[in-house]
């Protein structure tokens, strides 16, 4: 049983959530489907939020990968792995 949770209010930036909800509402109005249960609405919203969060995460990962170029542009030969030799792990300060 869930004892604690966080409510996330999501403003849809990718519009996936709005598209999903609008299509459901249109299908109900056009009698292509019956009004869904509350559980269905909850699942639809959950999927929409996750789709939006995935795009935000990808944006953040892309930004941080760009920062890796700073560390890799002048990397010393000691840190490069090849088939013939093992390199050393390159320490990156994640707090900067």
C-alpha positions as CSV (number, residue, x, y, z in Angstrom):
1,X,0.0,0.0,0.0
2,X,1.3,3.5,-0.9
3,X,1.8,5.6,2.2
4,X,3.5,8.6,0.7
5,X,3.5,10.3,-2.7
6,X,4.3,13.5,-4.5
7,X,1.8,15.2,-6.7
8,X,3.3,16.5,-9.9
9,X,1.4,19.1,-11.8
10,X,2.7,19.0,-15.3
11,X,2.3,21.7,-17.9
12,X,2.6,19.7,-21.1
13,X,5.5,21.1,-23.2
14,X,5.5,18.4,-25.9
15,X,1.7,18.5,-26.2
16,X,1.5,14.7,-26.0
17,X,-0.8,14.9,-23.0
18,X,-3.2,17.4,-24.6
19,X,-3.3,15.3,-27.8
20,X,-4.1,12.1,-25.8
21,X,-6.8,13.8,-23.8
22,X,-8.3,15.7,-26.8
23,X,-8.5,12.5,-28.9
24,X,-10.3,10.7,-26.0
25,X,-12.8,13.6,-25.7
26,X,-13.3,13.7,-29.5
27,X,-13.9,10.0,-29.6
28,X,-16.5,10.2,-26.8
29,X,-18.3,13.1,-28.6
30,X,-18.4,11.3,-31.9
31,X,-19.7,8.1,-30.2
32,X,-16.6,6.2,-31.2
33,X,-16.1,5.1,-27.6
34,X,-17.9,5.2,-24.3
35,X,-16.8,7.5,-21.6
36,X,-13.8,5.8,-20.0
37,X,-13.5,4.9,-16.4
38,X,-11.6,7.0,-13.9
39,X,-8.8,4.4,-13.9
40,X,-8.5,4.8,-17.7
41,X,-8.3,8.6,-17.3
42,X,-5.6,8.2,-14.6
43,X,-3.6,5.8,-16.8
44,X,-3.9,8.2,-19.8
45,X,-2.7,11.1,-17.7
46,X,0.1,9.0,-16.3
47,X,1.3,8.1,-19.7
48,X,1.0,11.7,-20.9
49,X,3.1,12.9,-18.0
50,X,5.8,10.3,-18.6
51,X,6.0,11.1,-22.3
52,X,6.5,14.8,-21.3
53,X,9.1,13.9,-18.7
54,X,11.0,11.7,-21.1
55,X,11.5,14.6,-23.5
56,X,12.6,16.9,-20.7
57,X,15.1,14.3,-19.5
58,X,16.5,13.9,-23.0
59,X,16.9,17.7,-23.2
60,X,18.9,17.7,-20.0
61,X,21.0,14.7,-21.0
62,X,21.8,16.4,-24.3
63,X,22.9,19.6,-22.4
64,X,25.1,17.6,-20.1
65,X,26.7,15.6,-22.9
66,X,27.7,18.9,-24.5
67,X,29.6,19.7,-21.3
68,X,31.5,16.4,-21.6
69,X,33.2,17.9,-24.7
70,X,35.0,20.3,-22.3
71,X,36.6,17.3,-20.6
72,X,37.3,15.3,-23.7
73,X,38.7,17.8,-26.2
74,X,42.3,17.7,-24.7
75,X,42.2,14.3,-23.0
76,X,45.6,12.8,-22.5
77,X,46.6,9.5,-24.1
78,X,46.6,7.8,-20.7
79,X,42.8,8.0,-20.5
80,X,42.1,6.5,-24.0
81,X,41.3,2.8,-24.2
82,X,42.2,0.8,-27.3
83,X,42.1,-2.9,-28.2
84,X,45.8,-3.1,-27.3
85,X,45.9,-1.1,-24.1
86,X,43.7,-0.2,-21.2
87,X,43.4,3.4,-20.2
88,X,42.6,5.1,-16.9
89,X,39.2,6.3,-15.8
90,X,38.8,10.0,-16.4
91,X,37.5,11.8,-13.3
92,X,34.8,14.3,-14.0
93,X,33.6,16.7,-11.2
94,X,29.8,16.4,-11.4
95,X,29.3,19.2,-8.9
96,X,30.7,21.9,-11.2
